[in-house]
Amino acid sequence: MAKKPENLTFEESLSELERIVSDLEQGDVSLDDALKQFERGIKLVRNSQGKLEQAQQKVAILMQEDENASLTSFAPEEK
């Protein structure tokens, strides 16, 4: 069984997304399978976007001039 998107690293998500896109572009996938893959891809994209936003926040905090700034948990905005 495939891992949940939230349990994948950013790189694993990207690799799986590339495979999904390749499979869908080839057109040899049934409609039901294509919809399942598309849904999985959307979940992977959303999770990856959240990880990127967290990384951006950490970088922004680290780049602040305040050397005593602490890292805090980041909850991305729901869209």
Secondary structure, 3 states (H helix, E strand, C coil): CCCCHHHCCHHHHHHHHHHHHHHHHHCCCCHHHHHHHHHHHHHHHHHHHHHHHHHHHHHHHHHCCCCCCCCCCCCCCCC
